[in-house]
Structure formats: structure tokens, C-alpha cells
């Protein structure tokens, strides 16, 4: 495993990691000044996008982040989202860069997001203009085929989600079979020129086979 030592360079919030969801998100507990109590919140890493759990490397990416921060305390640099103008994104998550104090090097801090990139378990979101170090780490991971870069057919997570949406939409637009149309399993009506099928009917004298085109066709026979 490769480490990425870096000072946060901004004020941080100390928070516990309660649960890791995937390679770029986890749950923590932060103090809510309005409610005057600690509340559970979801943290989204600010400049990276890990593969979806259904993608190759998705579960491994989650496992790697879990090995780094699960059940530990991290220092969070909270970011502003350009699309919302606040610290909360459109999914209700707080966007942060997590840092971790190194147990073996007193005072040293590790950029966990940068370590995820360097070890090959996530993409860089270049549209948010991260530090150039992020691109250097990505290039190093790709050249050395670490993590997901050992695969030759990687698909960006946002492209994977778009493909999944298109498949789901295509399935929803397909004509659904009529569960009440059982004509293909019924015997054809023997009446000359009739296109109906024989179905079971009930009358005064019990059940009988009648034509589905009744009353246009009045063919019937014993059941």
C-alpha cells in the first residue's frame, strides 16, 4: 500500500467513521448547531469517483477504503459544492476530503482521498479542478496498473450508471405480455372461417367448450 502524506491546509472537523458504503462514501456523526445535537451524516469524497459496487473493482475499492478508515477518527476538510453553493450536494451528502493521523509518524497526516487514487481504486473528478497532485497520483497508478487499472475494459462510474439507466429505460419501454391473452395455448375453433379459440364456458348443463368469438361464432362442444 502506498501512502500520501499531506497537510490539510485548511481547518478540519474531527469525526468518527461509522460505516463505509463504497469507495467514495461513508457515514459519520457531526454536531448540528441548529438542532443542538450530534446527527448522522453521509460524507462524499470531494474529488474522486470510485467504481460502482456492481463494476469490476467496486467491492475491492470499498474494501480498501474500509481498511484505511473503518472505526477510526478522521479529520475532515469540508468543501463547497459548485452546483449547490453549499457544503451539501444534491443528494444530501456533505462533501469532504478526509485526512488520517499516521500512528507511526507523530504529527504526520495522510490524505485518504489521494491514497485511494494512488493505489488505483478510484477515478479523479477533473471537472472540480482538484490539486495537480491528484492527476500525478492517477497517472502513477495507471502506469503501474494498480487496482482497477489492472483491468483493460474500465468504464467510468458515471458512464456505467448512464448505461444502466438506458438499459432500465429500454426494458420499461418494451411491450409487456398480456397475461390475459392465452389464445396461443388454446385449441383453434373448428368452425370454417372462424379465427377464434375454444375456451371453457359454464351453462345450465355444466361446463362446455365454446368459441371465444361468441356471439359471432356459436360453435360449442362437450368439455
N, C-alpha and C positions, 0 to 999 in steps of 0.2 A: 504494500500500500504506500502511495506517495502522499506526503504532507504538504500543505500550503500555508506557510506562516505569513501572517499579515495583521497589522494593527487595524482595528475597525475604522479609525479616523473620524469617528462621529460618536455621539452619545449613544449608549446601549441600554437595553432593558434586560435584566436578568429574569429568565423564565424556565420552568421545568418542561421537559418533553414528556408528554403523557402517552402519546401514541403516534407511530409513523404510519401514514396512509400509503405512500408510494415513494418514488424517488425525488419528489419535489414538494412534498407537503406533510405536515404533522400537526398534532393538536397540542396546545399548551394552555396555561392558565395565566391570565393577566388581570390587573386591578382595573375595574371600571369606575372611573371617577364620578360618573353620573349616578350609577346605581349604588356606589359606595360599597362594593364587594368584589371579590375575585370571580371572574367568569371564564369559562372555557371558550377558547377561540381557535380557529384554524389558521395556520401560518402557511403561506405560499412562498416558496423561494423566488427571489426577485428577478434574476437574470437568466434562469435556466429552465429547461423543459425536459423532464425525464420521459422515457418511453412509457406508454400506457401498459398496465399490467398484462393486457392481452397480447402485447407485442413481444417479439424476441428481446430478451434482456430486461423486460419490465419488472418481473419478480426479483431478478438479481439486483436491479437498481434500488428497489425498495429495501432489500436485504442489506445492501451496502450502507445506505443511509441509516438504517436501524443499527448497524454495528457501530456507527460513529456517534450517534446522539441519543439512542433509546435510553430512557430512565436517567438521563443526565440533565444538568442545568446548562443552558446556553445563554450567550449574550446576543441580543437581537438588535440589529440596526434597522429601524423601521423606515420604509421608503414611501414616497408619494407616488401614486399611480397617475400616469399621464391621461388615461382615458376617463378617470373619475375625479381627478383633482384632490383626492384624499388618500388616506392610508388603507382604505378598504377597497378591494376590487369589486367588479360587478357580480361576483359570486359570494360576496360577504366575507372574504378572507383578508387577513392582514398580510401585507407583502413585506418580507424582511430578508435580510442576509444574516444567517446565524453564524456566530463565532463560538469557539470552544477553547477553554483554557487547557494548555498542554500540561499533563500531570508530571512529565519528566523535565520540562524546561520552565522553570519558575518565571512567571510574568509573560510568557510567550502565548500568543493567540493564534488559533488556526481558523482560516476561512473555510467553513464546511462546504459552502456552495462551490468554491473554487476546487476543493478536493474532489467533489463529485465529478467535475469536468475533467480534472487532471487524470483521474483514474478511469475515465471513459464511460461514465454511467449517465450522462445527460448531454443534451444539446445546449447551445448558447442562444439566448433570445437577442439577436443583434439589433432588433428594432427598438430596444430600450437603451441602447448605447452604453453597454457596460464598460468597465475598465479594460484597457488593452490586454491586461494580464489574462483575462478570460479567454480571449482569442488565442493567445500564446499557449495556454493550457490545452485548449481544444485541439490546436494543431499538433501539439506534442502527443496527445492521446491518440489522435487519428494516425499519425505516422508510426506509432509503436503498436497500433491495433489493440489497444486496451479496451476492456469492457465490451460495449456494444459495437465498437469499431472492428471487432474480430469478425463480425458478420458482413457479408458483401451486399446484402439487399436491405439495408436500413431504410426505413421510411420515417420522416419527421412525425412526431406525435400529432401535430395539427393536421398533417396530410392524412394520417391514419384515421383520425376522428372524422375528417371530411369524407373519406371513403366509406366508413361505417355508416355515416348518415345517409349517403347516397344509396347504399345497399338497402338500408331500412326503408327509405322512401320508395325505392323501386318495388320492394315487396308489398308495401301498403297500396301501391297503385295497380298491382296485378289483380285481375278479376278473381273474385273468390267463388269457389264452387257452391252451387245452390244445394244445400243439404236436403231440400225437399224434392229435388229432381232425381228420382230413382228410375227414370224410364229406361236407362241403359241396362238395368238389371231385370227388367220385366219382359215377359213374352209379348211379341207383337200380336195385334189383333188380326185374326184370320179373315175378317170381312174384306172382300175385294174393294180396293181403292181407299181403305182406311189407313191412316198413319198413326192411330192410337196404339195403346198398350193395354194388356189385360191387368186389372187390379182387383183386389178383393173388395167386395161390397157386402152389405148386410141388407136383407129384405124380410118380408113376413115369414118366409120359409127357411130362414137361416142364411148362411154365407154363400156367396156365389162369385164367379169371375165375371166382371163387366168391363166394357171398354172405357178407357179414360176420356174418350171424346163424347160420352153421353151428355146431352140427349141427341147430338148429331148422329152418333152411331149407337144403336141399341143392341149390339151383339152381347150375348151373355151365355154362360155355360156353368155346369156344376163345378163347385170348388174342388 
